[in-house]
Amino acid sequence: MTRRVRLIGIGSGSLDQLTGEARAALASVDYVVAAAKHRHPGGSLPPGDSDPPHKDPLLAVRQALCDAAGVALVEVPDPPRDRDPRDYGAAVRDWHEARAAAYERVLLERPGDVGFLVWGDPSLYDSTIRVVEQVLERGRLDFDYDVLPGLAAPQLLAARHRIVLHEVGQPVLITTGRRLAEAVAEGHPNIVVMLDGSLAARDLPAPDRWRIWWSANLGTPAEELVSGPLGGVLAQIDRARERARNASGWVMETYLLRCLEDAEA
């Protein structure tokens, strides 16, 4: 029988967020592989020489899912990553290659079907598919893999705020905080922002042109929601971010920006 690797979208990581298909896939594997990251006491960067490493708080969420399914979790230290590189693309490629090598070692040492638990949906701002492809390309392992979709943060954002992500007949762009200024300059009227650790929307010119629907830690007990004119709710967002971080030990935020000048009357 051909060995299987299963990439399972887990939404926000709660049991309630797993689809029936994802639950069945998790129950079908022999073990789950998860990257374990370490953090500064107050942030998300790897610790420096004088900073004691803190356990990745998101690993406990994966552990709880595995415990509920009766599946072992194999922890793999995540390779270090340059968070402020001169060449962003090259830094990410190097990180993916190091991850592929680390995962390959585990799969060579341990037989059986394997699961990877992917936050949100594997199709959106996640590297797991690419990394698994690189494991195959290294040529030492042979397996089939499939992808089980999960609830993505933009879906949850729209549901929680009871909105449609675009106005009638308009497009919506999904991008990162790093690329937000570029998206605004290009004239996109509806912009969903992910992977933004510093609230890049704060630095937009003419904040009164924008309305924001913001969220943190969607689908978790520490979920926070704020909406309103961008310039008028930044202080509320700052307070909500701090509450989410204090409650969970981490913050994952997603938000929609809509240009009011382009919205239909």
N, C-alpha and C positions, 0 to 999 in steps of 0.2 A: 504494500500500500504506500502511495506517495505521501511523504510528510507534508503537513499543512502549517502555514503561518497565517494567522488571522488578525487583521487590523480592525479594531473594534472602536467605533465612535461612542463615547460615553457622555456626551453633553457636558453638563456641569459636574459630573462625577457622582451624583446621588443615584440611588437605586431607582427612584421615581423617574429619572431622566433616561434610563436605558430602555430602548425599544425591546419588544419581545424577541426580535431577531438577534439583537446584541446580547441579550441574556442567554439565549441558546448557544451562541457562538462562544461566550465566555465559559459556559459549562462544558463545552466540548473539548477544550484544550487541556494539556497536561500541566502546563505552567504558563505564567505571564512574566515577560521581561519588562522592566521599567527602569528608566534612567533616574538616578538619584542625584539631585543637585544640592549644592550648599550655598548658603547666603550670608551676607553681612547681618549682624543683629537687627539693623533697621532698613535693609534694602534687599535688592535682588542680585547684586553682583557677587562673584566668588570672593571669599574672604582674603584679606591681605595677610602678610606674615604675622601681624600682631593681633589679628581678629580671629577668635575661636570660631570654627565652622558651626553653623546651625543646620540641623537636619531639614531637608526639603519638606515643607509642610504639606505639599501636594502628594507626596508619596503615601502618606497615611490614608488619603482618600482612595488611592488605588488598592491599598492593602485591605481596606474595608470591603471594597467590591469583591476582591479575591476571596476574602474570608466568607462572605455571604454565598459565594458560588462553590466553596470548598476546593479552591485552586491555589496552588503555591505561587508565591511572588518571588521572583529572582531579581534582586537589586543589582544594578550595574552603575558604578560611579560614572557620572557624565563627564566627558572630556572637557577641559577648560575651553572657554571661548572668549575671544577679544570682543568686548561690547562696544568699543569705539574705534574701529579699524579705519585705516586710510582707504583700503579696498574692501568694501563690505562684501561684495560677491565672493572674492577669494577667501575671506575669513569664514564665510558660511560653508563654502565648499570644503575647506579644510576640516571644519567641525563635523560635517556630515561624514567625511571619510573616516575620521577618528571614531565616530559613533558606529559606523558600519563594521569597523575592525573589532570594536568592543562587543557588539552583538554577535558577530561571527564566532568569537571565542566561546561565548556562552552556548550557542547552538551546536558547536562542535563537541563541547563537553557533555551536553545534556540531550539525550534523545527525546522524541515525542513531539506532539503538536504544540505550537507556541502561540500565545496571544500577545498583542501589544494594545494597550488601552490608550486611546487617543482622545484628548480633550476636544470637546465640540464635535466637529466632523473632520474626517481625514482629508477632505478635499480643500479645506480652506485654512491657509496660513499654518500648515503643519508639514513637517519634513519626513514623517514616518514612511510614506510610500517611497520617496526618493531613497531613503536610507536602506530600506529593504531591497530595492532594486540594486543598490550598490553591493549589498551582501551577495546577491546572486551573481553579479558581474565579477566578483572576486574569484569565482570558479571552484571553491572548495566545498560548497553545499548545493544540494539540489532539492527544491521544494516548490510546491504550489502555494500561492497566497491569494486571499480574497479580502475584500474591503466591505465592512459593515457600516452603513452611514449612521451618524448621530445627529442630535439636535445642535445646530450651530448657534453661536452667540447672536448673530444678526436676527435669526428667527426668534430667539427668546426675547431680545430687545424689543422687537416689534410687538410681540404678544404682551409683554409686561406693560408697555406704554399704550397699547391698544391703538396702534398706528399702522399705516402702510408705509413702506420705506421710500416710496417715491410718489410724487403727484401724478395726476392722470396723464398718461402718455409720455412721462419723463423717464430718463434712465436713472440708475443708482450706481455709484462707484463704491466698491469696497477696497479700502487701502489701509495703510499703517500710519501711525503718528509721524514716522520719519518722512513720509511722502505727502503729508497733508497740505503743506504750503504749495507744493507743486499742483495738487489736485484743485486747490482754490484758484491758482493762477490760470489753470486751464479752463475754468468756468463751469465746473461740474455743479449742478444745483442741489444734488442730494448725495451726501458723502457719509458712508459708514466707516468709522475708524476703529481699528483693532490694534493690539500690540502697542499701545501708547502708555509708556510709564511715566510721562511727565506732563500730560494734558497739553498737547501741542496746540489745541484750539485756543488756549489762553493767549497765544501770541499772534492771533489773526488780526489784521487791520480791520477797522470798521466792524467791531463785534455786533453792533446793532443790526447789521445786515443778516445775521444768522440766528436761527432758533436751534436749540440743542435738546436732544433726548438722550440722557446719559444713564449709564448703569455700571454697577460694580458687582462682581461675584454673583452673577445671575444664577438662579436656580438653587442657591445655597441658603442656609439660615441667615447668613450675613448679607444678603442681597440689599443693594441700595439703588434707588431711582431718584433722578432729579430731571426736571424739564423746565424750559422757559427760554426767554431771550438770552443769548449767550452772555452778554455783558452783565446781565442782572443776576445770574445764578452761579457765577464762578465761586463765590464764597461758600454757597451751599454745597457745591461739589467738593470743595476742599474738605469740609467737615464730614461729608459722607464718605469720602475716600479714607479718611483717618478712622472713622468708625469701622469700616469694612476691614481695614488692615489690623486694627486692634482685636477684632472678633475672630479673624481667620488666620492671621499671620501672613497674609498675602493679599494682593489686589489684582484682579483681572477686570479691566474696564473696557466697555464697548459703547460707542455712542453714534448717533445720527446727527449730522449737521444739515440743515436745509436753508438755502438762501431765500430769504423772505421776498426779495425782489422778483424771484422767478416763480413763486408759488401762485396758484390760481386764486383769484378772489372768491 
